[in-house]
Amino acid sequence: MAEFLSRCYQAAEFLHDLSPAERGVLDLIGFGLTNRQLSEQLHISELTARTHVKRIHSKLAVEERTLLVAISHQWLVSRSG
């Protein structure tokens, strides 16, 4: 668990590298949305949603979607102050 949290904090340092669209996608990933649900919510194609998710994974250097959920939650808490 400690390793998971450490990876979460390390990845969160790169949130500023995300585009506004990618940040919006990350917010929705935090709610557990699938790529299909992302595409429906954002009115984009599923391929575009998948591309956003792949870029987020790449920019934050994480492979697991569950880690993206944790990062999203951490980011939400840090923004709400």
C-alpha positions, 0 to 999 in steps of 0.5 A: 500500500505504501508503494501505491501511495508513493507512486500516486504522489510521484505521478501527481507532480506531473498533473500540470503536464495535462491539457485542460481536456485531459484534466477533465477526463481525469476528473471523470476517471476518478468517478470510475467512468469507463472509456465508453462512459467518458465518450458519452459524458463528453460527447466525443468518440470512444476512440478520442476518450481512449486517446485521452486516457492513453496520454494521461497514462503516458504523461503521469507515467502510470499503467494502472487505471486504479492509480489514475482514480487515486490521483484524481481523488488526491487532486480533487482534495488538493483543489478543494483546499 
